[in-house]
Amino acid sequence: MGLQFSLATEKEIHTIKTLAHKIWREHYPSIISEEQIEYMLKSNYSAVAIAEQMKTGEQFFIVSEDFIPIAYASVGHKAGGYFLHKFYVAVAEHRKGIGTKFFDFILSQLPEGMPIRLQVNRQNYKAINFYFKIGFVIESIGDFDIGSGHFMNDFVMVRD
């Protein structure tokens, strides 16, 4: 059947949480510490945290392949445009064109003509190169304190 793209509802919170835990534990150990991975999963990807993000206006999207979830993302309004809070594809699905199709789907759900920003870890070379490929440029560099002694050392990227 191929890829299915959908706007997630509260019914998919567990699916998003499960995907996040799988993807983060596969992708991030070479980029950030295990301790920071677990901290971020606990603070951003508990069922309660995801529900709160939905309630405050983040729209979550899921990609499934033959009804098996393989990617998720979230977007919200921020400072005269949109902010791509999350954009994750299962590691086994990288380099298959899914990310580009997923991003195009997300753009189709947003009004045209507004910039979209994101933050990406400066050591996450695969993601940075993907974002360059789909038209993002680096706007600034920042070290963001996320609590408990952890920082996100990110590029802020924008696509107009």
Buried (B, 14 or more C-beta within 10 A) or exposed (E): EEBBBEEBEEEBBEBBBBBBBBBBBEBBEEBBEEEBBEBBBEEBBBEEBBEEBBEEEBBBBBBBBEEEBBBBBBBBEBEEBBBBBBBBBBEEBEEEEBBEBBBEBBBEEBEEEEBBBBBBBBEBEBBBEBBEEEEBEBBEEEEEEEEEEBEBBBBBBBBE
